Amino acid sequence: MNEIGKILIIFGLILTVLGLLLLLLGKIPLIGKLPGDIVIERRNFVFYFPLGTSILISVILSLIIYLLSKR
């Protein structure tokens, strides 16, 4: 039971950090408007697929995970 509690606390902290990052990234004008982000606008329809932003976030997270696993 003690291990499950620790795991839940770690997941909670990770979710909190991700939530804060999302709030902060929404204020940066570059995120979501990178080359490669697909936006299709029609009369009553908007399709947005942030491909460039997704690749950038993936590279950054991969680098962070790589650096943390080197310990």
N, C-alpha and C positions, 0 to 999 in steps of 0.2 A: 504494500500500500504506500509505503514511503517513496518508492521509486516512481510510482504513477503520479504522485503529487509533484515531484520535481519535474517530471516531463510536462505536466500541465502548466506549471509556472513558466518553464522555458518557452513553450508554445505561446503562452499569453504574452510574454515579453516580445517574442518575435512578431506577433500580430500587432502589438502596440507600435513597435518600431516601423513596421511596414505601413501602418495607418498614418503615422506622422510623416513618413516619406511621401506618401501619396498627397497629403495636404500641402507639403512644401513643393513638390514637383508641379502641382497645379498652378503655382504662382510663377514658375519659370516659363517664360514665353517660348523657349526653344523646344521644350518637351511637347510632343504631339504635333509639331509642325516641321519635322525633319524631312529631308528628301527620301522618298520611298514610302511615306505615309500616303495611303490611298483614300481619297475623298471623292465620293460621287454624290452630286446634289441634283435632285429632280424637283418637280413642283411640290409634291407632298411627301418627299422621301429623301433622307440623307443617310448614306452609308459611309462609315468611317472605319478604316482598318489601319491601325498604326504599325505597319510593318517595319519601317526604319527605327521607330522608337522601341519596338519589341526587340529588335536585334541589338540595339545599343544597351538596353537594360540587361539582356542575356549575357552580353560580353562583360559588362561590369560585374554582374552577380557571379559569373564563372571565375573572373579574376579574384574576387573577394573569397570565394570558396577555395580556390587554389591556394591563395596566400594563407588562409586559416588552416588548411590541411598540411601545410609544410612544417608545422610545429612538431 
